């Protein structure tokens, strides 16, 4: 505390960002404040509970960066979190990106689900969303693609495809389709997303009655189900706004140091989706609400007319930081809708809190049991490793991270192994050395426990490497039985096999962790194999050297993606004649099959 007191004595009453550090000098939390001295003092001069208490317990020192304004602090905080991925910032934050529905700006457009919209493409491209409910977004695209015979193929072929024969494409590759017809289809789709569903409903009813009159009863029933889906969905979506604007409405609810955040997505005057999150608080209520909102809009593009927020949100700061119209309605219809978001947050808290607390109690108890079995202080931060290869080829490793028993996907890492041999010990040595040399070099947070896939041999190899780097990090292993199921924990001092009850929550937790690292590593391995196959194909094309090969692999990743690319797209990274030869070569491969 003498170090903390000394640092606090020189901290100014100014806006800026602060970085909390642990005993190893690693950044474990990043925050911002318009008054650094007051905010930092509150951590050490007041009593805390829950996650804030755990954070303060881990803080050994801090540093701060002064800024000229609160907006600078907001943007700096976001960048510092991306740079350091601090444990207490990422632990309860949703890192998923939500899909959008895109109506492309091509001459013959397509309707697609897109995860990361590239806003530089501009033009007449239309984006609708984001959609936290991926299933609903896919259902909407599926329905619209069936009703409107837009182009379905990524590139124009030389002959009609299956969609043409089932009436879901006009055969743009073989027919000269009237531009006005295409324009009208685009217009009706845009109208639908802007809240006017009448044309869509009429079109479905027309198809339903037409199928029924032709005695195609199965098809008529199918259209009836689609009609019911849309009507039920729209009935649920009614809100009292009549201006057809796009809005986000944000509400919150806080109790017992848990915070619920809710975002209602209103598009074209209709509620199309909502996002719910619940997590323990670390900062003050005002900080947590504002941080949640800034993290969301930093990650998700939107062009909504306005964002309606409660009065706890600093609307002027948000406006300047994200160039969006943040407002706090005080009365009327907009206030009612804001209250609806607040009510949604309270309801979600009541639904989830008992489950959340029960799950956290089980996780805490299981992690304490694991620490006791291994004879170590704690198991809050665990890093797990797995290796994958086929007969020594495409040798890779994966690392996943669990913090307080929950996945921290922002901290996952992939390793392409330089040694192309089927040598599990050699692979283990390389990946452990590379990971923890980097931890030392960049002063990253050290885990409480390393878990490797294997028995006593693998654990000993890992311990040797960790010890050679002067790191005091415990290592354990998870052995599998002949059926590749998690069987035994290996660890402790002296090193031994430790039985775990198969019906215990700890066994289920370790199995879940081992399954996750295996899934992650296998997924990376498949990707590398696909790139390897593509690289061997590229060696057969005249005019493609190492530089072009690298650019192609970087852009397309897999053979399937390459086959779908047009000559025009390929010519963006290689001469037209080379692109033509390569495109033809890929077609020949398909024909040979």
C-alpha positions as CSV (number, residue, x, y, z in Angstrom):
1,X,0.0,0.0,0.0
2,X,3.0,2.4,0.5
3,X,3.6,2.2,-3.3
4,X,-0.1,2.8,-4.0
5,X,-0.2,5.7,-1.5
6,X,2.8,7.3,-3.1
7,X,1.4,6.9,-6.6
8,X,-2.0,8.4,-5.5
9,X,-0.3,11.4,-3.9
10,X,0.9,12.6,-7.3
11,X,-2.1,11.6,-9.3
12,X,-3.9,14.7,-10.8
13,X,-7.6,15.6,-10.8
14,X,-7.6,15.3,-14.7
15,X,-9.2,13.1,-17.4
16,X,-7.3,10.1,-18.6
17,X,-6.9,6.3,-18.6
18,X,-5.4,4.2,-15.9
19,X,-3.8,0.7,-16.1
20,X,-3.8,-1.6,-13.1
21,X,-0.9,-4.0,-12.8
22,X,-0.3,-7.2,-10.8
23,X,2.8,-8.5,-9.0
24,X,4.5,-9.4,-12.4
25,X,3.8,-5.9,-13.8
26,X,1.1,-7.3,-16.2
27,X,-1.8,-5.0,-17.0
28,X,-4.9,-6.7,-15.6
29,X,-7.5,-3.8,-15.9
30,X,-7.8,-0.7,-18.0
31,X,-10.3,2.1,-17.1
32,X,-11.0,5.8,-17.8
33,X,-12.2,8.7,-15.7
34,X,-12.8,12.4,-16.0
35,X,-11.1,12.7,-12.5
36,X,-8.2,10.2,-12.2
37,X,-7.3,11.0,-8.6
38,X,-10.9,10.5,-7.3
39,X,-11.5,7.3,-9.3
40,X,-8.2,5.7,-8.4
41,X,-8.5,6.6,-4.7
42,X,-12.0,4.9,-4.6
43,X,-10.4,1.6,-5.4
44,X,-8.1,1.7,-2.4
45,X,-9.9,3.8,0.1
46,X,-13.3,2.1,0.0
47,X,-14.5,-1.5,0.8
48,X,-15.5,-3.7,-2.2
49,X,-17.2,-7.0,-2.8
50,X,-17.3,-9.5,-5.7
51,X,-15.1,-9.1,-8.7
52,X,-14.0,-5.6,-7.7
53,X,-12.6,-7.0,-4.5
54,X,-10.7,-9.7,-6.5
55,X,-9.3,-7.0,-8.8
56,X,-8.1,-4.8,-5.9
57,X,-6.5,-7.8,-4.2
58,X,-4.4,-8.4,-7.4
59,X,-3.3,-4.8,-7.9
60,X,0.3,-4.0,-6.9
61,X,0.8,-0.8,-8.8
62,X,-0.8,1.3,-11.5
63,X,0.0,3.9,-14.1
64,X,-2.1,6.5,-15.9
65,X,-2.1,8.4,-19.2
66,X,-3.5,12.0,-19.2
67,X,-5.7,13.1,-22.0
68,X,-7.1,16.5,-23.1
69,X,-10.7,15.4,-23.0
70,X,-13.1,12.6,-22.0
71,X,-13.5,11.7,-25.7
72,X,-9.8,11.1,-25.9
73,X,-10.0,9.0,-22.8
74,X,-12.9,6.9,-24.3
75,X,-11.0,6.2,-27.5
76,X,-7.7,5.6,-25.7
77,X,-9.3,3.1,-23.3
78,X,-10.7,1.1,-26.2
79,X,-7.3,0.9,-27.9
80,X,-5.5,0.0,-24.6
81,X,-8.0,-2.9,-24.0
82,X,-7.4,-4.2,-27.5
83,X,-3.6,-3.9,-27.0
84,X,-3.4,-5.6,-23.6
85,X,-6.6,-7.7,-23.4
86,X,-6.6,-7.3,-19.6
87,X,-8.0,-10.1,-17.6
88,X,-10.7,-8.1,-15.8
89,X,-11.8,-6.2,-18.9
90,X,-12.4,-9.2,-21.1
91,X,-13.7,-11.7,-18.6
92,X,-17.4,-10.8,-18.8
93,X,-17.5,-9.0,-22.1
94,X,-19.2,-10.5,-25.1
95,X,-16.7,-10.8,-27.9
96,X,-19.0,-12.0,-30.6
97,X,-19.7,-10.0,-33.8
98,X,-23.3,-10.1,-34.9
99,X,-24.4,-10.8,-38.5
100,X,-25.9,-8.2,-40.8
101,X,-28.2,-8.8,-43.8
102,X,-26.6,-7.3,-46.9
103,X,-28.3,-6.4,-50.2
104,X,-25.2,-6.1,-52.5
105,X,-24.7,-3.3,-54.9
106,X,-24.0,-5.6,-57.8
107,X,-25.8,-5.0,-61.1
108,X,-27.6,-8.3,-60.3
109,X,-27.7,-8.2,-56.5
110,X,-27.6,-10.9,-53.9
111,X,-29.0,-11.1,-50.4
112,X,-26.5,-12.4,-47.9
113,X,-25.6,-12.9,-44.3
114,X,-22.4,-11.0,-43.5
115,X,-20.4,-11.0,-40.2
116,X,-17.9,-8.2,-40.7
117,X,-19.2,-5.7,-43.2
118,X,-16.4,-3.8,-45.0
119,X,-17.8,-0.2,-45.0
120,X,-15.2,0.9,-47.5
121,X,-17.1,-0.8,-50.3
122,X,-19.8,1.9,-50.2
123,X,-22.0,2.4,-53.3
124,X,-25.7,1.5,-53.1
125,X,-25.0,-1.4,-50.8
126,X,-27.6,-1.9,-48.1
127,X,-26.9,-3.3,-44.7
128,X,-29.6,-4.2,-42.2
129,X,-28.9,-5.3,-38.6
130,X,-27.0,-6.2,-36.6
131,X,-28.9,-9.4,-35.6
132,X,-27.9,-11.0,-32.3
133,X,-30.3,-13.9,-33.2
134,X,-28.4,-15.5,-36.1
135,X,-31.2,-18.1,-36.7
136,X,-33.7,-15.3,-37.2
137,X,-31.4,-13.5,-39.6
138,X,-30.9,-16.7,-41.7
139,X,-34.6,-17.4,-41.7
140,X,-35.4,-13.9,-43.0
141,X,-32.7,-14.3,-45.8
142,X,-34.1,-17.7,-46.6
143,X,-37.6,-16.5,-47.0
144,X,-36.7,-13.4,-49.1
145,X,-34.5,-15.5,-51.3
146,X,-37.4,-17.8,-52.0
147,X,-39.8,-15.0,-52.7
148,X,-37.5,-12.9,-54.8
149,X,-35.5,-14.7,-57.6
150,X,-32.3,-12.8,-57.1
151,X,-28.9,-14.1,-58.0
152,X,-27.8,-16.9,-55.7
153,X,-24.4,-17.8,-57.1
154,X,-21.3,-15.8,-56.1
155,X,-20.0,-15.7,-59.7
156,X,-21.9,-15.9,-63.0
157,X,-21.6,-19.3,-64.6
158,X,-22.0,-20.4,-68.2
159,X,-25.2,-22.3,-67.7
160,X,-28.2,-22.3,-65.4
161,X,-28.0,-23.7,-61.9
162,X,-30.5,-25.6,-59.7
163,X,-32.0,-22.4,-58.3
164,X,-33.2,-21.5,-61.8
165,X,-35.0,-24.9,-62.2
166,X,-36.8,-24.5,-58.9
167,X,-37.9,-21.0,-59.7
168,X,-35.6,-19.1,-57.2
169,X,-33.4,-17.5,-59.8
170,X,-34.2,-15.8,-63.1
171,X,-31.2,-17.4,-64.8
172,X,-29.2,-14.2,-65.2
173,X,-26.3,-16.2,-66.7
174,X,-28.4,-17.3,-69.7
175,X,-31.2,-14.7,-69.8
176,X,-31.2,-10.9,-70.4
177,X,-33.4,-9.9,-67.4
178,X,-35.1,-6.5,-67.6
179,X,-33.3,-3.9,-65.2
180,X,-36.7,-2.6,-64.1
181,X,-37.7,-6.0,-62.8
182,X,-34.5,-6.2,-60.7
183,X,-35.0,-2.6,-59.5
184,X,-38.6,-3.5,-58.3
185,X,-37.4,-6.6,-56.4
186,X,-34.7,-4.5,-54.6
187,X,-37.2,-1.8,-53.8
188,X,-39.7,-4.3,-52.2
189,X,-36.9,-5.9,-50.2
190,X,-35.7,-2.5,-48.9
191,X,-39.4,-1.6,-48.1
192,X,-39.7,-4.8,-46.0
193,X,-36.6,-3.9,-43.9
194,X,-38.0,-0.4,-43.5
195,X,-41.1,-1.8,-41.9
196,X,-43.5,-2.2,-44.8
197,X,-44.4,-5.9,-44.9
198,X,-47.6,-5.7,-46.9
199,X,-46.1,-6.5,-50.3
200,X,-44.2,-9.5,-48.8
201,X,-47.4,-10.9,-47.2
202,X,-49.4,-10.4,-50.4
203,X,-46.7,-12.2,-52.4
204,X,-46.7,-15.2,-50.0
205,X,-50.5,-15.3,-50.0
206,X,-50.6,-15.2,-53.8
207,X,-48.1,-18.1,-54.0
208,X,-50.0,-20.1,-51.3
209,X,-53.4,-19.8,-53.1
210,X,-51.7,-20.5,-56.5
211,X,-50.2,-23.7,-55.1
212,X,-53.5,-24.7,-53.6
213,X,-55.4,-24.2,-56.8
214,X,-52.9,-26.4,-58.6
215,X,-53.4,-29.1,-55.9
216,X,-49.8,-28.6,-54.7
217,X,-50.9,-28.9,-51.1
218,X,-47.5,-29.6,-49.6
219,X,-46.2,-26.4,-51.2
220,X,-49.3,-24.4,-50.1
221,X,-48.7,-25.6,-46.5
222,X,-45.1,-24.5,-46.7
223,X,-46.1,-21.0,-47.8
224,X,-48.7,-21.0,-45.0
225,X,-46.0,-21.7,-42.4
226,X,-43.8,-18.9,-43.8
227,X,-46.8,-16.6,-43.6
228,X,-47.5,-17.5,-40.0
229,X,-43.8,-17.1,-39.1
230,X,-43.8,-13.5,-40.6
231,X,-47.1,-12.5,-39.0
232,X,-46.2,-13.8,-35.6
233,X,-42.8,-12.2,-35.8
234,X,-44.3,-8.8,-36.8
235,X,-47.0,-9.0,-34.2
236,X,-44.3,-9.4,-31.5
237,X,-42.4,-6.5,-33.1
238,X,-45.0,-3.8,-32.8
239,X,-43.8,-0.6,-31.1
240,X,-45.6,2.7,-30.8
241,X,-43.4,4.7,-33.1
242,X,-44.9,5.6,-36.5
243,X,-41.9,7.3,-38.2
244,X,-40.2,4.1,-39.6
245,X,-36.8,5.1,-38.3
246,X,-34.0,2.8,-37.3
247,X,-33.1,3.0,-33.6
248,X,-31.3,1.2,-30.8
249,X,-32.8,1.4,-27.4
250,X,-30.6,0.6,-24.4
251,X,-31.7,-0.3,-20.9
252,X,-30.1,-1.7,-17.8
253,X,-30.9,-3.2,-14.4
254,X,-28.5,-3.6,-11.4
255,X,-28.8,-5.6,-8.2
256,X,-26.4,-7.4,-5.8
257,X,-23.3,-6.2,-7.9
258,X,-24.7,-7.8,-11.1
259,X,-25.6,-5.8,-14.1
260,X,-27.9,-6.6,-17.0
261,X,-27.7,-4.7,-20.2
262,X,-30.4,-4.9,-22.9
263,X,-30.3,-3.4,-26.4
264,X,-33.6,-3.4,-28.4
265,X,-33.0,-3.2,-32.2
266,X,-35.8,-1.2,-33.8
267,X,-35.6,-1.1,-37.6
268,X,-38.3,0.6,-39.8
269,X,-40.3,1.2,-36.6
270,X,-40.4,-2.5,-35.7
271,X,-38.5,-4.4,-33.0
272,X,-36.5,-7.0,-35.0
273,X,-34.2,-8.3,-32.2
274,X,-32.7,-7.7,-28.8
275,X,-29.4,-8.4,-27.1
276,X,-29.2,-9.4,-23.4
277,X,-26.0,-9.6,-21.2
278,X,-25.6,-10.2,-17.5
279,X,-22.2,-10.0,-15.7
280,X,-20.7,-9.0,-12.3
281,X,-19.7,-5.4,-12.0
282,X,-16.1,-4.3,-11.4
283,X,-16.4,-0.5,-11.7
284,X,-19.2,1.8,-10.7
285,X,-22.6,1.5,-12.2
286,X,-22.1,4.6,-14.4
287,X,-18.7,3.3,-15.6
288,X,-20.0,-0.2,-16.4
289,X,-23.0,1.1,-18.4
290,X,-21.0,3.6,-20.4
291,X,-18.2,1.1,-21.0
292,X,-20.6,-1.6,-22.2
293,X,-22.2,0.8,-24.7
294,X,-18.8,2.1,-26.0
295,X,-17.5,-1.4,-26.4
296,X,-20.6,-2.4,-28.4
297,X,-20.5,0.5,-30.8
298,X,-16.7,0.3,-31.2
299,X,-17.2,-3.3,-32.5
300,X,-20.5,-3.1,-34.4
301,X,-21.1,-0.8,-37.3
302,X,-24.6,0.9,-37.4
303,X,-26.2,3.8,-39.2
304,X,-29.3,4.1,-36.9
305,X,-31.0,7.5,-36.8
306,X,-30.7,7.6,-33.0
307,X,-29.7,5.6,-29.9
308,X,-32.0,6.0,-27.0
309,X,-30.3,5.6,-23.6
310,X,-31.1,6.2,-19.9
311,X,-29.9,9.4,-18.1
312,X,-26.9,7.5,-16.6
313,X,-25.2,7.6,-20.0
314,X,-23.0,10.5,-21.0
315,X,-24.8,11.3,-24.3
316,X,-22.4,14.1,-25.4
317,X,-19.4,11.9,-24.9
318,X,-21.0,9.1,-26.9
319,X,-22.1,11.4,-29.7
320,X,-18.6,12.7,-30.1
321,X,-16.9,9.4,-29.7
322,X,-19.1,7.4,-32.2
323,X,-20.7,10.0,-34.5
324,X,-24.2,8.7,-33.6
325,X,-27.2,10.7,-32.2
326,X,-27.5,9.5,-28.6
327,X,-30.5,10.9,-26.8
328,X,-32.2,10.5,-23.4
329,X,-36.0,10.8,-23.9
330,X,-37.8,12.4,-20.9
331,X,-41.4,11.9,-21.8
332,X,-43.8,10.7,-24.5
333,X,-43.7,7.6,-26.6
334,X,-39.9,7.4,-26.8
335,X,-39.8,7.4,-23.0
336,X,-42.2,4.5,-22.9
337,X,-40.0,2.5,-25.2
338,X,-36.9,3.3,-23.1
339,X,-38.9,2.1,-20.1
340,X,-39.7,-1.1,-22.1
341,X,-35.9,-1.7,-22.4
342,X,-35.4,-1.1,-18.7
343,X,-38.3,-3.6,-17.9
344,X,-36.7,-6.2,-20.3
345,X,-33.4,-5.8,-18.3
346,X,-35.2,-6.4,-15.0
347,X,-37.0,-9.5,-16.3
348,X,-33.8,-10.9,-17.7
349,X,-32.1,-10.5,-14.3
350,X,-34.9,-12.3,-12.6
351,X,-34.8,-15.2,-15.2
352,X,-31.0,-15.6,-15.1
353,X,-29.6,-14.6,-11.7
354,X,-30.3,-17.9,-9.8
355,X,-28.8,-19.9,-12.6
356,X,-25.8,-17.6,-12.9
357,X,-25.0,-17.6,-9.1
358,X,-25.5,-21.4,-8.9
359,X,-23.1,-21.9,-11.9
360,X,-20.5,-19.5,-10.4
361,X,-20.7,-21.4,-7.0
362,X,-20.1,-24.7,-8.8
363,X,-17.2,-23.2,-10.9
364,X,-15.6,-21.7,-7.8
365,X,-15.9,-24.9,-5.8
366,X,-14.5,-27.0,-8.6
367,X,-11.5,-24.7,-9.2
368,X,-10.7,-24.7,-5.5
369,X,-10.9,-28.5,-5.5
370,X,-8.5,-28.6,-8.5
371,X,-6.1,-26.2,-6.7
372,X,-6.2,-28.4,-3.6
373,X,-5.6,-31.6,-5.6
374,X,-2.5,-30.1,-7.3
375,X,-1.2,-28.4,-4.1
376,X,-1.3,-24.8,-5.6
377,X,-2.7,-21.5,-4.5
378,X,-5.4,-20.9,-7.1
379,X,-6.6,-21.9,-10.6
380,X,-8.3,-18.7,-11.8
381,X,-6.3,-18.4,-15.0
382,X,-5.7,-21.7,-16.9
383,X,-4.0,-22.1,-20.3
384,X,-4.5,-25.5,-22.1
385,X,-2.5,-26.9,-25.1
386,X,-3.2,-29.5,-27.7
387,X,-1.2,-30.7,-30.8
388,X,-2.5,-32.0,-34.1
389,X,-0.8,-33.5,-37.2
390,X,-1.3,-36.2,-39.8
391,X,1.8,-38.5,-40.2
392,X,4.0,-35.5,-39.2
393,X,2.4,-33.2,-41.9
394,X,0.8,-29.8,-41.1
395,X,2.0,-29.9,-37.5
396,X,0.1,-27.3,-35.4
397,X,-0.8,-26.6,-31.7
398,X,-3.6,-24.6,-30.1
399,X,-3.9,-22.8,-26.8
400,X,-7.2,-21.9,-25.2
401,X,-7.7,-19.9,-22.0
402,X,-10.2,-20.3,-19.2
403,X,-10.6,-17.6,-16.6
404,X,-12.7,-18.4,-13.5
405,X,-13.8,-21.5,-15.4
406,X,-15.1,-19.5,-18.5
407,X,-13.7,-19.3,-22.0
408,X,-11.6,-16.2,-22.7
409,X,-11.6,-16.5,-26.5
410,X,-9.8,-13.2,-27.0
411,X,-6.7,-14.9,-25.5
412,X,-6.7,-18.0,-27.6
413,X,-3.6,-18.6,-29.7
414,X,-2.5,-20.8,-32.7
415,X,0.9,-22.1,-33.3
416,X,2.3,-23.5,-36.6
417,X,5.1,-25.9,-35.6
418,X,8.4,-25.6,-37.5
419,X,9.4,-29.2,-36.9
420,X,7.5,-31.3,-39.6
421,X,7.9,-34.6,-37.8
422,X,5.5,-36.8,-35.8
423,X,7.3,-35.9,-32.5
424,X,4.8,-35.0,-29.7
425,X,7.6,-34.2,-27.2
426,X,9.4,-32.0,-29.7
427,X,6.2,-30.2,-30.6
428,X,5.4,-29.7,-26.9
429,X,8.9,-28.2,-26.3
430,X,8.5,-25.8,-29.2
431,X,5.1,-24.5,-28.4
432,X,5.6,-24.1,-24.7
433,X,8.9,-22.3,-25.2
434,X,7.4,-20.0,-27.8
435,X,4.4,-19.1,-25.7
436,X,6.2,-18.4,-22.4
437,X,9.2,-16.7,-23.9
438,X,6.6,-14.3,-25.4
439,X,5.0,-14.0,-21.9
440,X,8.3,-13.0,-20.5
441,X,9.3,-10.7,-23.4
442,X,6.0,-8.8,-23.6
443,X,5.3,-9.0,-19.8
444,X,1.9,-10.8,-20.4
445,X,-0.2,-12.1,-17.5
446,X,1.0,-15.5,-16.4
447,X,-1.5,-18.3,-15.9
448,X,-2.0,-19.9,-12.5
449,X,-1.9,-23.4,-14.2
450,X,-0.8,-24.9,-17.5
451,X,-2.6,-28.0,-18.7
452,X,-1.3,-30.2,-21.5
453,X,-2.9,-33.1,-23.4
454,X,-1.0,-36.1,-22.1
455,X,0.5,-38.0,-19.2
456,X,3.6,-37.9,-17.1
457,X,6.0,-37.6,-20.1
458,X,4.3,-34.5,-21.6
459,X,4.0,-32.9,-18.2
460,X,7.7,-33.4,-17.5
461,X,8.7,-31.9,-20.9
462,X,6.5,-28.9,-20.2
463,X,7.9,-28.4,-16.7
464,X,11.5,-28.5,-18.0
465,X,10.8,-25.7,-20.5
466,X,8.9,-23.5,-18.0
467,X,11.7,-24.0,-15.4
468,X,14.4,-23.1,-18.0
469,X,12.7,-19.8,-18.5
470,X,12.7,-19.1,-14.8
471,X,8.9,-19.2,-14.5
472,X,7.2,-20.6,-11.5
473,X,4.0,-21.9,-13.2
474,X,2.4,-25.2,-12.2
475,X,1.9,-27.8,-14.9
476,X,-0.7,-30.6,-15.1
477,X,-1.8,-33.1,-17.7
478,X,-5.1,-34.7,-18.8
479,X,-4.8,-38.3,-19.9
480,X,-7.3,-39.9,-22.2
481,X,-8.4,-43.5,-22.3
482,X,-8.4,-45.9,-25.3
483,X,-11.7,-44.3,-26.4
484,X,-10.2,-40.8,-26.4
485,X,-12.2,-39.7,-23.3
486,X,-10.8,-37.7,-20.5
487,X,-9.6,-40.2,-17.9
488,X,-7.0,-39.0,-15.4
489,X,-5.5,-35.8,-14.0
490,X,-1.7,-35.8,-13.9
491,X,0.1,-33.3,-11.6
492,X,1.2,-32.4,-8.1
493,X,4.6,-32.7,-6.4
494,X,5.7,-35.4,-6.7
495,X,4.2,-35.9,-10.1
496,X,1.5,-38.6,-10.0
497,X,-1.9,-39.6,-11.5
498,X,-4.8,-38.1,-9.5
499,X,-8.2,-39.9,-9.8
500,X,-11.3,-37.7,-10.2
501,X,-14.8,-38.8,-9.7
502,X,-16.4,-39.1,-13.1
503,X,-19.7,-37.8,-11.8
504,X,-18.2,-34.7,-10.2
505,X,-18.5,-31.1,-11.6
506,X,-14.7,-30.9,-11.7
507,X,-14.5,-33.8,-14.1
508,X,-17.2,-32.2,-16.3
509,X,-15.3,-28.9,-16.2
510,X,-12.0,-30.5,-17.2
511,X,-13.6,-32.5,-19.9
512,X,-15.2,-29.3,-21.3
513,X,-11.9,-27.6,-21.2
514,X,-10.1,-30.5,-23.0
515,X,-12.9,-30.7,-25.6
516,X,-12.6,-27.0,-26.3
517,X,-8.8,-27.0,-26.8
518,X,-9.1,-30.1,-29.0
519,X,-11.9,-28.5,-31.1
520,X,-9.9,-25.3,-31.5
521,X,-6.7,-27.1,-32.6
522,X,-8.4,-29.4,-35.0
523,X,-10.2,-26.5,-36.6
524,X,-6.8,-24.7,-37.2
525,X,-5.3,-28.0,-38.5
526,X,-8.1,-28.3,-41.1
527,X,-7.5,-24.8,-42.2
528,X,-3.7,-25.3,-42.5
529,X,-4.3,-28.6,-44.5
530,X,-6.6,-26.8,-46.9
531,X,-4.0,-24.0,-47.4
532,X,-1.3,-26.7,-48.0
533,X,-3.4,-28.3,-50.7
534,X,-4.0,-24.9,-52.3
535,X,-0.3,-24.1,-52.2
536,X,0.5,-27.3,-54.1
537,X,-2.0,-26.4,-56.8
538,X,-0.5,-22.9,-57.1
539,X,2.9,-24.5,-57.8
540,X,1.4,-25.9,-61.1
541,X,0.4,-22.5,-62.5
542,X,2.8,-20.6,-64.7
543,X,3.2,-17.0,-63.6
544,X,2.5,-17.6,-59.9
545,X,5.7,-17.2,-57.9
546,X,6.2,-17.0,-54.1
547,X,4.9,-13.4,-53.7
548,X,1.7,-14.0,-55.7
549,X,1.2,-17.4,-53.9
550,X,1.4,-15.7,-50.6
551,X,-1.1,-13.0,-51.6
552,X,-3.5,-15.6,-52.9
553,X,-3.3,-17.7,-49.8
554,X,-3.8,-14.6,-47.6
555,X,-7.0,-13.6,-49.5
556,X,-8.7,-16.9,-50.2
557,X,-7.4,-19.4,-47.6
558,X,-9.2,-22.4,-49.2
559,X,-9.6,-24.1,-52.5
560,X,-13.4,-23.8,-52.3
561,X,-13.2,-20.0,-51.9
562,X,-10.7,-19.8,-54.9
563,X,-13.1,-21.8,-57.1
564,X,-15.9,-19.4,-56.4
565,X,-13.8,-16.4,-57.4
566,X,-14.4,-14.8,-60.9
567,X,-11.6,-14.0,-63.3
568,X,-12.2,-10.3,-62.6
569,X,-11.7,-10.9,-58.8
570,X,-8.5,-13.0,-59.4
571,X,-7.1,-10.3,-61.7
572,X,-7.0,-7.9,-58.8
573,X,-4.0,-9.7,-57.4
574,X,-2.4,-11.2,-60.6
575,X,-2.2,-10.3,-64.4
576,X,-5.4,-11.1,-66.4
577,X,-3.8,-13.8,-68.5
578,X,-2.5,-15.6,-65.3
579,X,-5.9,-15.2,-63.6
580,X,-7.6,-16.7,-66.7
581,X,-5.2,-19.7,-66.8
582,X,-5.6,-20.3,-63.1
583,X,-9.4,-20.1,-63.3
584,X,-9.5,-22.6,-66.2
585,X,-7.1,-24.9,-64.3
586,X,-9.5,-25.0,-61.3
587,X,-12.4,-25.8,-63.6
588,X,-10.4,-28.7,-65.1
589,X,-9.8,-30.0,-61.6
590,X,-13.6,-30.1,-61.0
591,X,-14.2,-31.8,-64.4
592,X,-11.6,-34.4,-63.6
593,X,-13.5,-35.4,-60.5
